Amino acid sequence: MGLEADSVVALLLRHRRRLVASATGIVRNPHDADDVFQQVVLAALEARSDLRDTDHLLAWAVRAVRH
């Protein structure tokens, strides 16, 4: 059983600053980091049926930002 789309978006928005900061450290451009965050949100929505809970989602999102 996966997470609801609203829960996925709400959690990622709550942790947006952390995820964008991590992406900025990698891509070195805040605008590109925002793009990375948007891509992670879309990917999380597509993968939400595989995500068990919010802790798993956050760990997944942190890894997704790095890759």
JOKA-V257466 format. One record per backbone hydrogen bond with DSSP energy under -1.0 kcal/mol. CO is the residue of the C=O (numbers start at 0). NH is the residue of the N-H. If there is no record, write none. Layout:
co=CO nh=NH
co=CO nh=NH
//
This chain:
co=3 nh=7
co=4 nh=8
co=5 nh=9
co=6 nh=10
co=7 nh=11
co=8 nh=12
co=9 nh=13
co=10 nh=14
co=12 nh=15
co=14 nh=18
co=15 nh=19
co=16 nh=20
co=17 nh=21
co=18 nh=22
co=19 nh=23
co=20 nh=24
co=22 nh=26
co=23 nh=27
co=28 nh=32
co=29 nh=33
co=30 nh=34
co=31 nh=35
co=32 nh=36
co=33 nh=37
co=34 nh=38
co=35 nh=39
co=36 nh=40
co=37 nh=41
co=38 nh=42
co=39 nh=43
co=40 nh=44
co=41 nh=45
co=42 nh=46
co=46 nh=49
co=47 nh=2
co=52 nh=56
co=53 nh=57
co=54 nh=58
co=55 nh=59
co=56 nh=60
co=57 nh=61
co=58 nh=62
co=59 nh=63
co=60 nh=64
co=61 nh=65
//
